[in-house]
């Protein structure tokens, strides 16, 4: 660990209707219907082969407007401070975000997607297929979020992380 | 896009029973019962507050032994070449991996987890809580993986990506 570090680079950009964090859906579950585009750097277009067979994708992106790491944050769905790793807040040691979105179409280097919960201009780091056998689990406990999930649909961000 | 790049750094290390890619479960679904530890750099321990309430975590990590990017790969569950972004293979433009694991315990800076499908010594980049309302989706199509998912339990990697 220590001083080791790695380089990563944007492989494209995410275009969304959200210019500012304030008013943005807090998660894909709150972003029902929010459409946007994933514009992949053209040199990666060949890697999109076979992607159109998948209904959902995992987008990995860089929280380019995140504030610096804080160990405790007050999440949008709560009023008290929680450990950063027990939240999805952006001010992480490595500001890497993850959203599962619905894939509407693939044309050349451009994906149209739905249920986007990211800022316009967000740098794209990776696209993975969403596979229930890998990514879905039963008998899940959600800690402090228990009983708060019903508040997600339509929930919009305020300015606390902007 | 272009020449822009970001630094990321390991925030800990993942200890697993798998010293080599060959023989490792190909996904958490094939890693049923494989236990390991996530050892977080001690300076991040305060960020683990509230995490023990969650039954499952999303681990984000660096594929430190991945070969360089290839647009087409032949995945473990297939015999033909697929677009890289339609697979979970490691040789991605940004070699960032993601696994949903079961959280068994949190003690100080060490998490015991189950259903691990990563190599021993894998650099940890982030820990996120797994939240079904964010991360689970119904009516999912899985493209080329359709009909192949039943082959995942117990499926082990061969040496094609090592």
Interface residues (C-beta under 8 A of the other chain):
Chain A: X1 X4 X5 X6 X7 X8 X9 X10 X11 X12 X13 X27 X28 X29 X41 X44 X46 X47 X48 X49 X50 X51 X52 X53 X54 X55 X56 X58 X60 X62 X71 X72 X82 X83 X84 X85 X86 X87 X88 X92 X93 X94 X96 X98 X100 X102 X123 X125 X126 X127 X128 X129 X130 X131 X132 X133 X134 X135 X136 X137 X139 X140 X141 X142 X143 X144 X145 X146 X149 X152
Chain B: X1 X4 X5 X6 X7 X8 X9 X10 X11 X12 X13 X27 X28 X29 X41 X44 X46 X47 X48 X49 X50 X51 X52 X53 X54 X55 X56 X58 X60 X62 X71 X72 X82 X83 X84 X85 X86 X87 X88 X92 X93 X94 X96 X98 X100 X102 X123 X125 X126 X127 X128 X129 X130 X131 X132 X133 X134 X135 X136 X137 X139 X140 X141 X142 X143 X144 X145 X146 X149 X152
